Amino acid sequence: MSDEQPALKRRVLDREGEERHEAIYRAVSDAIVEQRLKPGARLREDALAEVFGISRTGIRKILQRLALEQLVTLTPRRGASVTRPTAEEAKDVFDARQLVECGLMAQVARRMQSHQAEELRAMAKRERQALRNGEQSVAIRLSADFHVRLAQLSGNATLAEFVERLCSRSSLILAVYGHRGHLGCESHDHDDLINYLEEGKTERATAFMSRHLKAIEASLSMVEEEESVPDLREIFAS
């Protein structure tokens, strides 16, 4: 065996390990955003390690990454739990979304192409269908995906990444304080916004986005719930 072969094998194993950790990170992140893991739910390292078949050290790194994105809260001697946003944090998130998403509308309108408008309409249609089917958590995820895609169409990758984080936090806020059966906005809101953007009506699109976000925020009901202990095996069953 040449000297290069062990090094190559290590690189392959390292890459596979990184891919595995990325997949687990995405699985936990999706479970939080889709509310299969509820805000306040405890995330025990040993239980997650057993479910995913990796070390507690690996799980700890994933939880730390989620904590940086404010989806998970790490508390000394208590461990990790899904973040439960406060009313003040909810206001901060929607204030930030007003500044960023409304500010991006002019760029999106300038760059919007017909096939992108159709892509957004298809996303809005899936969101409406999920609400009609009573799939609240799926509808919340699809709504977040819509807003993230809009931001990506602005061409500003840095702000689009920031919007993605804000939308993930908004999903938590809706999970805690939202009302069952709707997302705080009319089901046709996204279609109306797409029309304004496709027609290049920048001012209308910006004003509409502002009203849209304010309507979501105004629909929230600040009522606290008890902490829960999730069944991790059931949540992450393949």
Disulfide bonds with the S-S distance in Angstrom:
none
